[in-house]
Structures are given as structure tokens and as C-alpha cells.
Amino acid sequence: MLTIHNGGNFMQRRAFLQLAAGVLASGGLAGLAPRVLADAIEHRGMDAKSFHASRRFMQTSFGRIAYVERGTGPAALFLHGFPLNSFQWCGALDRLSPYRRCIAPDFLALGYTEVAEGQSVAPDAQVAMLIALLDALHVSTVDVVANDSGGAVAQLFMTRHPERVRTLLLTNCDTEHESPPAAMKPVIEMAHQGTYVDRWLVPWLANKTLARSPQGFGGMCFADPTDPTDEAIECYFTPLTSTPRRKALVNAYAIALEHNPLAGIGDALRRCKVPTRIVWGKDDTIFSVAGARYLDETLGHSLGVRYLDHAKLFYPEERPDVIASEARRLWSLVGEA
């Protein structure tokens, strides 16, 4: 389902829809047609062992930044959610690396990034870290794809460094009026007490069935009851629970979201001319669909919203074909597919 609201750049929106319609009618750009995936399990991409083997590290003043890089050509930057890491994008990277130099870093405090002593892990610091990483990789501009708290970082990145962003694909994420979302409040309270990791992540890592249950992050954030897989749980939570310092950094990441990092960003979003597409899971219990409407109505160059049935917060991991098809359409519109 495609929903296009008033506001934004009408001609660009129409061109985007015409491109999508042409793809479907002609059969060109094979595999781009959206599919109903309520009961389908997509091929997710490389397994965790291969993903680990492909991980690289870049030494910066922020620490050793873990990232995965695949493909060549114009660069695309993939920003993951909390408390995940770049493995969230494994399926998307498989599909999009023939068209982009895909770079998927682990945020400070999450995944396999090794944070420097005394380094902040707040959203402002994440933006600065991304600039340092891209500079070290000699990347001047990127197409950004983002989810969850990575979407908050993407909005800050785009409004502060618009010259470095060609396009933006936003999935369910923080918005100015929903950051942090209400569901994060107990997480932040536990983080203040220093107990979040031990009370939630450690038990989920030990008991994968619990992790996938309605009481776990699987039931909260994934539509398929068999998700996340055992290997995904291991990949996400093993580093976060490995040492007292890593646990403290995860707690610090959550605490840094307590005071809305997107407060007052509306005017900057309105001024921003970066072509932005929004793809929103309708069954998300963390972020409301009002967030998608706000982004579409506020962004200076929104290309509209696609609402997905049977999709929750972390659908980009479950449905990488959606991410790949929407990204390629967006990139085709700016002439660099």
C-alpha cells in the first residue's frame, strides 16, 4: 500500500510512483515488485559466521569502529537499531551490494565496536563517529538507510551534514514527538539502575525461546514468531553481555536517549532537500504510525510513505526484499541505481 500525503515535492513524488508503476508493468529491475510477506520467510543473507568473518575495524578517536563493507560504487550507509548491530542488515547488504558500496557500522556501545575510554555514546557522538568513519574510508556522500534509534541518528546526520547525504530511506524510528517512545521508559529506568542488560539481555541470550516470546524482544519487535533466530540472538547479545564495561556502555546508550535528541529538529527537517522515502511497519508497538505521518508532512523532500502490513519494528531484518526494492527505486529516482 502506498500512501502519499500533501506537502513535499509533488513532482518528485509523482516521478517516484511512476517509476514504481513502470517497474511493475515492464518487469524491469527484476525482483523489485513489492510482495505480500505476512507468512513468508525471506532468505536473510549471509549467516552469522560469514558476517563475523567479513567484519572490519577502523581506528578512530572514538574507538575501534566495527563495520561490514560489501560492494563497490557510490556508498550506502546502513544504521541499525537498539540493541542490535549491523547484522540486522545482512539480507539488505546481500541484495544491494551489486549496486552500492554498502557500509554497515556498529554504533558506539553496541555490537562489536570497541569504545574509547571516556567516550560519550549519545546520539550527537554517534553522528560525529559516522563522519570520522566515512572520512577514514574516503567516502564523501552516502545514501542512508536507517531503523529505530538509528533513524534518530540519521535525522541528525542529514540535517547537520546535508551535503553528505544523497538520499534517505527511513523505516520505523524515533521522531521529534516520539523520542524516546513510551516503551523505552522501563528500559531507561533499568539502565539508570545499571540493571537493564542483566535483567533483559542476559536472560534472552541464555534462553532463546524466552527471547522470541511475547515477553522477549522477538515478540515485541518481530512479526514472525520464529524470529529472531538463535544465531541472530547470539550475534546481537554476546558482545553486549561480555564484560561489566560493555554492560555499562549499553546502559549508557539507553540513558542517552532519555532527553529527546530530536527536540526542535522540525525546522531543520523542513529545510532539508534530501530525497527521503519512508517505509513503516503498521504492527509496530514501539513507534506509532503517527511518526510516519509526521515525517512525511515535515520533511522538505519527502517521497511519501509505504505502510507495511504484518510488520513490526525490526522488519528490515525479516523482509530485506522490501528494503532492497525501496532503496533501488529511490536511488533510481536520483539517477544512480
Secondary structure by P-SEA (a helix, b strand, c coil): cccccccccaaaaaaaaaaaaaaaaacccccccccccccccccccccaaaaaaabbbbbcccccccbbbbbbcbbbbbbbccccccccaaaaaaaccccccbbbbbccccccccccccccccaaaaaaaaaaaaaaaccccccccccaaaaaaaaaaaaaccccccbbbbcccccccccccccaaaaaaaaaacccccccaaaaaacccccccccccccccccccccccaaaaaaccccccccaaaaaaaaaaaaaacccccccaaaaaaacccbbbbbbbcccccccaaaaaaaaaccccccbbbbbcccccccccccaaaaaaaaaaaaaaaccc
